[in-house]
């Protein structure tokens, strides 16, 4: 598999940004080592361009007639290799050269058909969709690996998704132009498309993991047989006798939840809080939305069941940075054999100025979906999060967006990043 051409740009006028992106794509397609016959494009725009989404898709489709399939969405920010665009008009495109029988674009009006056996899937979803968590679980069950990756559209205006294929229309979508609102869309991949994906958490546990021993709807009343409110106040070191201080600390606190092992979902790694003091990959972070002094309970933004594991946590920039570097290192370790060919060794040992994207790195392209509450501001400066990815993973083709919720496996996360790479391994 060759490197995926990609481009990104910002400009007040979308046509100018599109022109800059097209120039980058065409220049790369002419280079040795880059894909010259791609058919699938991933398109991400910031919400400044949301009103022009159809015009942008029509223009890019006309300029790239060889691309028959498009997928993507809108974010409050978008990402590319080493750069983030927040609160400014911008777009990013990556062109993927994949076997035509190894992927299918789908949308709400053209669902994934029975004739394609999906192994994994890239998902773009609207947060306003009814029963969204259940739809994500159902979609994961339709893949042979049970693995989804992607996120929820995020926009201060119109939430849009791009889904178009098959020379202008997906079979079944009629005259729809490829720009949708609501539901799920994305790309399902066959077993022949090799992916490596990791979730990076953005919160640090401030307590050990407890077992939920009593709960009603979204209110936990007992943890390890103790009143939940009392456990939380003790672990946070506050008291309701000093309500202002207590509320200030509670407002900065969230909960990490992990389903019980027999919940009927995918096999869990069984780790809520690891030995290093970080969350396991199966933990989802949710807000605390209220306290119930009468029942000594804590209300959270999730339906709770007895047997869940729960740990109190807080957002932590240093922990998020370390965890992001960890997942990048894990991906590189998985892709790099113990004995490297000379070509690969030279590419990986090159200085930063010389370490341009190279097939020897084992990565054709990457997609990074991060929480809209993360980004450079959370990591210390403009584009800091994507700069960490580049330093840790290497210089690789990358696009993505900052989402209203992140999807990995059959979970809907918050405050996380989901990094997925397409490998060049056959």
C-alpha positions, 0 to 999 in steps of 0.5 A: 500500500502506498502513502495516502496523499493529503492536504489541508488549508485555511482561508476565509473563502472556501474556494481558496482553501480548496484550491490550496488543498487540491494543489497539495494533493496533486503534487503528492500524487505525482511523487514516487511512493504516493498513491496515484490512483486513489478512489476514496477521499476523507473530507473534514471541514470546520463549522465555519464552512458548514453552510457551504458543505454541499458546494465544497463536496461538489467542487472537490468531486468535480476537480477529482473525478477519479475519486468515486467515494467520499466520507467525512464530517464537520468539527469545531476543529480539524486536524492534519499532520502537525497542525490543528485548525480551531475557530477558523475556516479550514478543510482537510482531505486525504485520498486513500488507495484501497482495493475496491472490494475492501471498502463500502461507504454507507449512510442513513439512506444507504445502509451497509448492505448484506453483500459486504462483510465488514471487518472494521468501520470508520463512523461519523455520527450526529449527537442528536440521533436517538438511541445513539449508544445502542446504534453504535453497539449494533453497528459494532456487532455487524463487523467481524472484529467488533471494532469501530473508530470515529466520532460525533460531528461537532458544530456551532451551526449545522452538523453535516456528514459526507457520504457519497460513492459509486460514481456520484451516488450510493446505491439506494440514496437516490438523488441525494447529493452526499451531504447529510444530517442525522444518523450514522455514516462512514466507511466499512472496511474489509479484512484486507484493509490492515488497521492499528487503532488505539484510544488515549484517555484525557483524565487521571483517576483520583480514586481507586476503582469501586464496584457499583453495588446499588444504583437507580437509573443514573444515580449510584447510591452505593459503591462497594457497599458504602454510600456513594456520596460519602465515598466521593467526598472522602476521596476528594477530601471535601465536606458538605459542611463547606459547601462552596469548596466542595462544589468547586471540587465536585464540578471539576470531577468526573467519573470513569465507568467500565461495564461488568465483564458479563454485560454482553458487550465485547470482551473487556481488558478487565482494567478500570485503573491500571497499576500506573494509575491510568484508566484502561481502554474500556473506561468511558468518562462521564460528567457528574450532573448532581448530588442526592444527599437524601439517598447519599447518591451521585448522579452521572450522565449515564445509565448505571447498572450494578456490577459496573466499575466506577472511579472518580477522575479529573482532567489532567494535561500531563496525564493526557500528554503521557498517554498520547505518547504511549499509544503512539509508541505502541503503534510504532512498536506493533508496526516495526519488526525486531529486525528492520530492513536497511531502508526502514532503519534509515527512514526511522533514524532520519533527522526531523528535517529529513523524516518525510512520510515514507512507506518504510514506516509502515503507515500509509495514512492516519486518522485522529479523532480527538475531543473538542475539549482537548486540542492545543489549548489543553496541551499547552499551545496552538497545535500542541496535541498534533505536534505530540502525535507527529513527534511520537508517531513520526511524519505520516499522512494524517487528517481528522477532526475534533468531535463532540464524542469519540467512538472506539470499539462499541463505546462512545467516549469523552475527553479521549483521542482515537488514533487509527493508522492504515498500515502498508503491510499486505 
